[in-house]
Amino acid sequence: MLAERRPKEEKMTKHNINKIDAARRQIETAITLFFYEMDIISIHTLASAAYTIIFDVAKKNDASVTTCRDMELASVKEEYKKFYVKKMKEAENFFKHADKDPHGVLAFNQNQTEFILWDAVLDFHTNAGEMPPIFRVYYLWFTVTHHELFNFSEEKKRLQLEAHEELKAMGRGAYFEKYLLRMHKLNE
């Protein structure tokens, strides 16, 4: 029986963890799953949960804090803001809830996960004041993979294109292992 296999409560280890540490661990796990090309739904759910924690903590600490989502929303026409927010949270809510649509089906754009994870990494850095090595690896991967989105100097564009070719040749998992090791060495 399941009840018989459960450890007794006194044997269970309890951990004290604050919200930012919880978000960090969720992002670290989402990044690891992402680079090893594991389940995209789990990655999206973890990244969204972490992003929400960071957003909520930032707003409670300082209502004037601007997050990535705030900046994106600022460029949306007023009459479309509610629609935009609903669309941005559509997958997150679909993966967490079934009370309103227990038989629902979602046409999920997997690329959205890369951007949610990007926002979580940037907002974590802004609000926690740190960028763990695994976050830097994702940051680098994102800027290399989506180099066309950024206003880089000509030299940086050239370097990004070279890195993009290397990434395509290596695959995500090998890239992750190589650059995570490099980022840890930089921290020593």
PyRosetta script that sets phi, psi and omega in degrees:
from pyrosetta import init, pose_from_sequence

init()
pose = pose_from_sequence("MLAERRPKEEKMTKHNINKIDAARRQIETAITLFFYEMDIISIHTLASAAYTIIFDVAKKNDASVTTCRDMELASVKEEYKKFYVKKMKEAENFFKHADKDPHGVLAFNQNQTEFILWDAVLDFHTNAGEMPPIFRVYYLWFTVTHHELFNFSEEKKRLQLEAHEELKAMGRGAYFEKYLLRMHKLNE")
pose.set_psi(1, 147.5)
pose.set_omega(1, -178.7)
pose.set_phi(2, -61.3)
pose.set_psi(2, -41.9)
pose.set_omega(2, -178.5)
pose.set_phi(3, -61.1)
pose.set_psi(3, -32.9)
pose.set_omega(3, -179.6)
pose.set_phi(4, -71.9)
pose.set_psi(4, -26.1)
pose.set_omega(4, -177.5)
pose.set_phi(5, -85.6)
pose.set_psi(5, -14.2)
pose.set_omega(5, -180.0)
pose.set_phi(6, -68.6)
pose.set_psi(6, 137.4)
pose.set_omega(6, 176.2)
pose.set_phi(7, -69.5)
pose.set_psi(7, 150.4)
pose.set_omega(7, 177.1)
pose.set_phi(8, -67.1)
pose.set_psi(8, 147.7)
pose.set_omega(8, -175.0)
pose.set_phi(9, -56.2)
pose.set_psi(9, -37.7)
pose.set_omega(9, -178.1)
pose.set_phi(10, -66.5)
pose.set_psi(10, -19.7)
pose.set_omega(10, 178.4)
pose.set_phi(11, -88.4)
pose.set_psi(11, -14.1)
pose.set_omega(11, -178.4)
pose.set_phi(12, -73.6)
pose.set_psi(12, 136.4)
pose.set_omega(12, 178.3)
pose.set_phi(13, -88.7)
pose.set_psi(13, 132.0)
pose.set_omega(13, 178.1)
pose.set_phi(14, -103.7)
pose.set_psi(14, 142.2)
pose.set_omega(14, 179.2)
pose.set_phi(15, -120.3)
pose.set_psi(15, 133.9)
pose.set_omega(15, 171.4)
pose.set_phi(16, -93.1)
pose.set_psi(16, 124.8)
pose.set_omega(16, -178.0)
pose.set_phi(17, -141.1)
pose.set_psi(17, 136.6)
pose.set_omega(17, 177.6)
pose.set_phi(18, -91.5)
pose.set_psi(18, 172.6)
pose.set_omega(18, -174.3)
pose.set_phi(19, -62.5)
pose.set_psi(19, -42.2)
pose.set_omega(19, -178.5)
pose.set_phi(20, -66.6)
pose.set_psi(20, -40.1)
pose.set_omega(20, 176.2)
pose.set_phi(21, -64.2)
pose.set_psi(21, -38.1)
pose.set_omega(21, 176.7)
pose.set_phi(22, -62.5)
pose.set_psi(22, -43.9)
pose.set_omega(22, 179.0)
pose.set_phi(23, -63.7)
pose.set_psi(23, -42.2)
pose.set_omega(23, 178.7)
pose.set_phi(24, -57.9)
pose.set_psi(24, -46.9)
pose.set_omega(24, -177.7)
pose.set_phi(25, -66.1)
pose.set_psi(25, -37.3)
pose.set_omega(25, 177.1)
pose.set_phi(26, -64.7)
pose.set_psi(26, -42.7)
pose.set_omega(26, 179.4)
pose.set_phi(27, -66.7)
pose.set_psi(27, -43.8)
pose.set_omega(27, 178.5)
pose.set_phi(28, -57.9)
pose.set_psi(28, -43.7)
pose.set_omega(28, 179.5)
pose.set_phi(29, -67.1)
pose.set_psi(29, -43.4)
pose.set_omega(29, 178.8)
pose.set_phi(30, -61.1)
pose.set_psi(30, -42.0)
pose.set_omega(30, 179.2)
pose.set_phi(31, -63.9)
pose.set_psi(31, -45.6)
pose.set_omega(31, 179.8)
pose.set_phi(32, -60.4)
pose.set_psi(32, -47.9)
pose.set_omega(32, 177.9)
pose.set_phi(33, -60.3)
pose.set_psi(33, -39.7)
pose.set_omega(33, -179.7)
pose.set_phi(34, -60.9)
pose.set_psi(34, -49.9)
pose.set_omega(34, -176.8)
pose.set_phi(35, -67.8)
pose.set_psi(35, -27.8)
pose.set_omega(35, 176.6)
pose.set_phi(36, -91.8)
pose.set_psi(36, 11.1)
pose.set_omega(36, 174.3)
pose.set_phi(37, 53.0)
pose.set_psi(37, 47.8)
pose.set_omega(37, 178.3)
pose.set_phi(38, -86.6)
pose.set_psi(38, -162.1)
pose.set_omega(38, -172.5)
pose.set_phi(39, -63.1)
pose.set_psi(39, 116.2)
pose.set_omega(39, -175.3)
pose.set_phi(40, -66.8)
pose.set_psi(40, -29.8)
pose.set_omega(40, 178.6)
pose.set_phi(41, -66.4)
pose.set_psi(41, -44.1)
pose.set_omega(41, 178.1)
pose.set_phi(42, -64.3)
pose.set_psi(42, -41.4)
pose.set_omega(42, 178.9)
pose.set_phi(43, -61.6)
pose.set_psi(43, -46.8)
pose.set_omega(43, -179.0)
pose.set_phi(44, -62.3)
pose.set_psi(44, -42.8)
pose.set_omega(44, -178.7)
pose.set_phi(45, -64.5)
pose.set_psi(45, -44.6)
pose.set_omega(45, 177.9)
pose.set_phi(46, -63.4)
pose.set_psi(46, -46.3)
pose.set_omega(46, -178.9)
pose.set_phi(47, -63.3)
pose.set_psi(47, -41.7)
pose.set_omega(47, 179.3)
pose.set_phi(48, -65.4)
pose.set_psi(48, -42.2)
pose.set_omega(48, 179.0)
pose.set_phi(49, -62.9)
pose.set_psi(49, -43.6)
pose.set_omega(49, 179.0)
pose.set_phi(50, -64.4)
pose.set_psi(50, -44.4)
pose.set_omega(50, 179.5)
pose.set_phi(51, -59.3)
pose.set_psi(51, -42.8)
pose.set_omega(51, -179.5)
pose.set_phi(52, -63.5)
pose.set_psi(52, -42.0)
pose.set_omega(52, 177.1)
pose.set_phi(53, -59.7)
pose.set_psi(53, -49.5)
pose.set_omega(53, -178.2)
pose.set_phi(54, -61.1)
pose.set_psi(54, -45.4)
pose.set_omega(54, 179.6)
pose.set_phi(55, -59.3)
pose.set_psi(55, -48.6)
pose.set_omega(55, -178.4)
pose.set_phi(56, -64.1)
pose.set_psi(56, -44.1)
pose.set_omega(56, 179.0)
pose.set_phi(57, -63.7)
pose.set_psi(57, -43.8)
pose.set_omega(57, -179.7)
pose.set_phi(58, -60.6)
pose.set_psi(58, -44.4)
pose.set_omega(58, -178.6)
pose.set_phi(59, -68.6)
pose.set_psi(59, -35.2)
pose.set_omega(59, 178.5)
pose.set_phi(60, -71.3)
pose.set_psi(60, -36.1)
pose.set_omega(60, -179.3)
pose.set_phi(61, -75.0)
pose.set_psi(61, -35.9)
pose.set_omega(61, -175.8)
pose.set_phi(62, -159.1)
pose.set_psi(62, 103.2)
pose.set_omega(62, -176.6)
pose.set_phi(63, -60.9)
pose.set_psi(63, -17.8)
pose.set_omega(63, -178.6)
pose.set_phi(64, -88.3)
pose.set_psi(64, -3.5)
pose.set_omega(64, 180.0)
pose.set_phi(65, -62.7)
pose.set_psi(65, 136.1)
pose.set_omega(65, 177.7)
pose.set_phi(66, -105.5)
pose.set_psi(66, 126.8)
pose.set_omega(66, 177.6)
pose.set_phi(67, -102.7)
pose.set_psi(67, 170.7)
pose.set_omega(67, 177.0)
pose.set_phi(68, -56.8)
pose.set_psi(68, -43.7)
pose.set_omega(68, -179.1)
pose.set_phi(69, -64.3)
pose.set_psi(69, -36.5)
pose.set_omega(69, 176.0)
pose.set_phi(70, -60.4)
pose.set_psi(70, -44.5)
pose.set_omega(70, -179.1)
pose.set_phi(71, -64.8)
pose.set_psi(71, -40.9)
pose.set_omega(71, 177.8)
pose.set_phi(72, -63.7)
pose.set_psi(72, -45.9)
pose.set_omega(72, -177.7)
pose.set_phi(73, -64.0)
pose.set_psi(73, -32.4)
pose.set_omega(73, -180.0)
pose.set_phi(74, -62.0)
pose.set_psi(74, -25.4)
pose.set_omega(74, -178.8)
pose.set_phi(75, -92.0)
pose.set_psi(75, -0.9)
pose.set_omega(75, 179.5)
pose.set_phi(76, -90.2)
pose.set_psi(76, 138.4)
pose.set_omega(76, 177.4)
pose.set_phi(77, -58.6)
pose.set_psi(77, 144.7)
pose.set_omega(77, -175.1)
pose.set_phi(78, -53.3)
pose.set_psi(78, -43.4)
pose.set_omega(78, -176.0)
pose.set_phi(79, -69.7)
pose.set_psi(79, -11.7)
pose.set_omega(79, -179.9)
pose.set_phi(80, -110.0)
pose.set_psi(80, 1.8)
pose.set_omega(80, -175.7)
pose.set_phi(81, -61.5)
pose.set_psi(81, -46.7)
pose.set_omega(81, 179.7)
pose.set_phi(82, -62.7)
pose.set_psi(82, -42.0)
pose.set_omega(82, 178.2)
pose.set_phi(83, -61.6)
pose.set_psi(83, -43.4)
pose.set_omega(83, -179.3)
pose.set_phi(84, -61.5)
pose.set_psi(84, -48.6)
pose.set_omega(84, -179.7)
pose.set_phi(85, -61.6)
pose.set_psi(85, -43.2)
pose.set_omega(85, 179.3)
pose.set_phi(86, -60.5)
pose.set_psi(86, -44.1)
pose.set_omega(86, 179.7)
pose.set_phi(87, -66.1)
pose.set_psi(87, -39.6)
pose.set_omega(87, -180.0)
pose.set_phi(88, -64.5)
pose.set_psi(88, -30.6)
pose.set_omega(88, -177.3)
pose.set_phi(89, -102.2)
pose.set_psi(89, 1.8)
pose.set_omega(89, -175.2)
pose.set_phi(90, -57.6)
pose.set_psi(90, -52.9)
pose.set_omega(90, -178.7)
pose.set_phi(91, -65.7)
pose.set_psi(91, -44.4)
pose.set_omega(91, 179.1)
pose.set_phi(92, -54.5)
pose.set_psi(92, -48.3)
pose.set_omega(92, -178.8)
pose.set_phi(93, -69.8)
pose.set_psi(93, -37.5)
pose.set_omega(93, 179.1)
pose.set_phi(94, -61.2)
pose.set_psi(94, -40.8)
pose.set_omega(94, -177.2)
pose.set_phi(95, -75.7)
pose.set_psi(95, -15.4)
pose.set_omega(95, -178.1)
pose.set_phi(96, -103.5)
pose.set_psi(96, -27.9)
pose.set_omega(96, -169.6)
pose.set_phi(97, -126.6)
pose.set_psi(97, 150.4)
pose.set_omega(97, 174.3)
pose.set_phi(98, -137.3)
pose.set_psi(98, 10.6)
pose.set_omega(98, -175.0)
pose.set_phi(99, -67.7)
pose.set_psi(99, -34.5)
pose.set_omega(99, -176.8)
pose.set_phi(100, -95.8)
pose.set_psi(100, -23.2)
pose.set_omega(100, -176.8)
pose.set_phi(101, -144.2)
pose.set_psi(101, 66.0)
pose.set_omega(101, -174.9)
pose.set_phi(102, -59.6)
pose.set_psi(102, -19.8)
pose.set_omega(102, 180.0)
pose.set_phi(103, -115.1)
pose.set_psi(103, 18.9)
pose.set_omega(103, -177.1)
pose.set_phi(104, -66.8)
pose.set_psi(104, 157.9)
pose.set_omega(104, 175.9)
pose.set_phi(105, -131.2)
pose.set_psi(105, 137.1)
pose.set_omega(105, -178.4)
pose.set_phi(106, -115.4)
pose.set_psi(106, 131.8)
pose.set_omega(106, 170.4)
pose.set_phi(107, -85.1)
pose.set_psi(107, 94.0)
pose.set_omega(107, -170.4)
pose.set_phi(108, -91.4)
pose.set_psi(108, 124.7)
pose.set_omega(108, 174.8)
pose.set_phi(109, -89.5)
pose.set_psi(109, 105.8)
pose.set_omega(109, -175.5)
pose.set_phi(110, -63.6)
pose.set_psi(110, -24.8)
pose.set_omega(110, 179.0)
pose.set_phi(111, -64.8)
pose.set_psi(111, -23.8)
pose.set_omega(111, 178.9)
pose.set_phi(112, -59.1)
pose.set_psi(112, -32.8)
pose.set_omega(112, -179.0)
pose.set_phi(113, -61.4)
pose.set_psi(113, -40.3)
pose.set_omega(113, 178.9)
pose.set_phi(114, -59.3)
pose.set_psi(114, -38.6)
pose.set_omega(114, -178.0)
pose.set_phi(115, -77.1)
pose.set_psi(115, -36.6)
pose.set_omega(115, 175.5)
pose.set_phi(116, -63.1)
pose.set_psi(116, -43.7)
pose.set_omega(116, 179.6)
pose.set_phi(117, -65.3)
pose.set_psi(117, -39.9)
pose.set_omega(117, 176.1)
pose.set_phi(118, -59.2)
pose.set_psi(118, -49.2)
pose.set_omega(118, 178.0)
pose.set_phi(119, -59.3)
pose.set_psi(119, -42.8)
pose.set_omega(119, -179.3)
pose.set_phi(120, -62.6)
pose.set_psi(120, -43.3)
pose.set_omega(120, 179.5)
pose.set_phi(121, -62.8)
pose.set_psi(121, -48.3)
pose.set_omega(121, -178.3)
pose.set_phi(122, -65.4)
pose.set_psi(122, -44.6)
pose.set_omega(122, -178.4)
pose.set_phi(123, -70.3)
pose.set_psi(123, -32.2)
pose.set_omega(123, 173.7)
pose.set_phi(124, -61.6)
pose.set_psi(124, -48.2)
pose.set_omega(124, 180.0)
pose.set_phi(125, -58.7)
pose.set_psi(125, -45.6)
pose.set_omega(125, -179.3)
pose.set_phi(126, -62.7)
pose.set_psi(126, -42.3)
pose.set_omega(126, -172.8)
pose.set_phi(127, -92.7)
pose.set_psi(127, -27.8)
pose.set_omega(127, 179.6)
pose.set_phi(128, -97.0)
pose.set_psi(128, -15.6)
pose.set_omega(128, 178.1)
pose.set_phi(129, 74.6)
pose.set_psi(129, 20.3)
pose.set_omega(129, 179.1)
pose.set_phi(130, -145.0)
pose.set_psi(130, 159.9)
pose.set_omega(130, 178.1)
pose.set_phi(131, -136.9)
pose.set_psi(131, 89.8)
pose.set_omega(131, -179.7)
pose.set_phi(132, -56.1)
pose.set_psi(132, 155.3)
pose.set_omega(132, -178.0)
pose.set_phi(133, -52.0)
pose.set_psi(133, -42.2)
pose.set_omega(133, -179.0)
pose.set_phi(134, -64.8)
pose.set_psi(134, -31.5)
pose.set_omega(134, 176.4)
pose.set_phi(135, -69.0)
pose.set_psi(135, -40.4)
pose.set_omega(135, 179.0)
pose.set_phi(136, -63.8)
pose.set_psi(136, -35.4)
pose.set_omega(136, 177.7)
pose.set_phi(137, -63.9)
pose.set_psi(137, -44.2)
pose.set_omega(137, 178.2)
pose.set_phi(138, -65.4)
pose.set_psi(138, -42.8)
pose.set_omega(138, 178.7)
pose.set_phi(139, -55.6)
pose.set_psi(139, -48.2)
pose.set_omega(139, -179.9)
pose.set_phi(140, -63.5)
pose.set_psi(140, -46.8)
pose.set_omega(140, 179.0)
pose.set_phi(141, -56.7)
pose.set_psi(141, -46.2)
pose.set_omega(141, -177.0)
pose.set_phi(142, -63.2)
pose.set_psi(142, -45.5)
pose.set_omega(142, -178.7)
pose.set_phi(143, -68.5)
pose.set_psi(143, -30.2)
pose.set_omega(143, 176.3)
pose.set_phi(144, -73.2)
pose.set_psi(144, -47.0)
pose.set_omega(144, -176.8)
pose.set_phi(145, -68.5)
pose.set_psi(145, -36.7)
pose.set_omega(145, -177.6)
pose.set_phi(146, -112.9)
pose.set_psi(146, 38.9)
pose.set_omega(146, -175.5)
pose.set_phi(147, -56.8)
pose.set_psi(147, -27.5)
pose.set_omega(147, -178.4)
pose.set_phi(148, -67.9)
pose.set_psi(148, -15.1)
pose.set_omega(148, -179.2)
pose.set_phi(149, -81.9)
pose.set_psi(149, -14.3)
pose.set_omega(149, -168.6)
pose.set_phi(150, -110.8)
pose.set_psi(150, 150.0)
pose.set_omega(150, 176.3)
pose.set_phi(151, -90.4)
pose.set_psi(151, 81.1)
pose.set_omega(151, 179.3)
pose.set_phi(152, -95.2)
pose.set_psi(152, 154.1)
pose.set_omega(152, 172.2)
pose.set_phi(153, -63.7)
pose.set_psi(153, 164.1)
pose.set_omega(153, 179.9)
pose.set_phi(154, -59.5)
pose.set_psi(154, -40.5)
pose.set_omega(154, 179.3)
pose.set_phi(155, -64.3)
pose.set_psi(155, -43.9)
pose.set_omega(155, 179.7)
pose.set_phi(156, -66.5)
pose.set_psi(156, -37.0)
pose.set_omega(156, 176.6)
pose.set_phi(157, -59.6)
pose.set_psi(157, -44.5)
pose.set_omega(157, 179.9)
pose.set_phi(158, -60.9)
pose.set_psi(158, -45.5)
pose.set_omega(158, 179.4)
pose.set_phi(159, -64.4)
pose.set_psi(159, -39.2)
pose.set_omega(159, 179.6)
pose.set_phi(160, -65.1)
pose.set_psi(160, -40.6)
pose.set_omega(160, 178.9)
pose.set_phi(161, -65.0)
pose.set_psi(161, -40.6)
pose.set_omega(161, 176.5)
pose.set_phi(162, -62.7)
pose.set_psi(162, -44.4)
pose.set_omega(162, 179.4)
pose.set_phi(163, -64.4)
pose.set_psi(163, -36.7)
pose.set_omega(163, 179.2)
pose.set_phi(164, -63.6)
pose.set_psi(164, -41.3)
pose.set_omega(164, 177.3)
pose.set_phi(165, -64.4)
pose.set_psi(165, -41.6)
pose.set_omega(165, 177.7)
pose.set_phi(166, -62.1)
pose.set_psi(166, -44.4)
pose.set_omega(166, -179.9)
pose.set_phi(167, -60.3)
pose.set_psi(167, -46.2)
pose.set_omega(167, 180.0)
pose.set_phi(168, -60.7)
pose.set_psi(168, -38.7)
pose.set_omega(168, -179.5)
pose.set_phi(169, -70.2)
pose.set_psi(169, -34.9)
pose.set_omega(169, -175.9)
pose.set_phi(170, -81.3)
pose.set_psi(170, -40.1)
pose.set_omega(170, -169.5)
pose.set_phi(171, 90.5)
pose.set_psi(171, 158.3)
pose.set_omega(171, -173.4)
pose.set_phi(172, -64.7)
pose.set_psi(172, -43.7)
pose.set_omega(172, -176.8)
pose.set_phi(173, -61.9)
pose.set_psi(173, -46.5)
pose.set_omega(173, 179.8)
pose.set_phi(174, -66.3)
pose.set_psi(174, -39.6)
pose.set_omega(174, 177.1)
pose.set_phi(175, -59.4)
pose.set_psi(175, -46.8)
pose.set_omega(175, -179.0)
pose.set_phi(176, -58.1)
pose.set_psi(176, -50.2)
pose.set_omega(176, -178.2)
pose.set_phi(177, -62.6)
pose.set_psi(177, -43.7)
pose.set_omega(177, -179.2)
pose.set_phi(178, -63.1)
pose.set_psi(178, -49.8)
pose.set_omega(178, -174.6)
pose.set_phi(179, -79.3)
pose.set_psi(179, -27.1)
pose.set_omega(179, 175.3)
pose.set_phi(180, -65.4)
pose.set_psi(180, -41.9)
pose.set_omega(180, 176.6)
pose.set_phi(181, -60.6)
pose.set_psi(181, -43.3)
pose.set_omega(181, 178.7)
pose.set_phi(182, -63.4)
pose.set_psi(182, -41.6)
pose.set_omega(182, -179.4)
pose.set_phi(183, -66.3)
pose.set_psi(183, -38.1)
pose.set_omega(183, 177.6)
pose.set_phi(184, -65.7)
pose.set_psi(184, -38.2)
pose.set_omega(184, 178.7)
pose.set_phi(185, -65.7)
pose.set_psi(185, -34.7)
pose.set_omega(185, 177.4)
pose.set_phi(186, -65.3)
pose.set_psi(186, -29.7)
pose.set_omega(186, 179.9)
pose.set_phi(187, -78.2)
pose.set_psi(187, -16.1)
pose.set_omega(187, -176.7)
pose.set_phi(188, -73.2)
pose.dump_pdb("model.pdb")
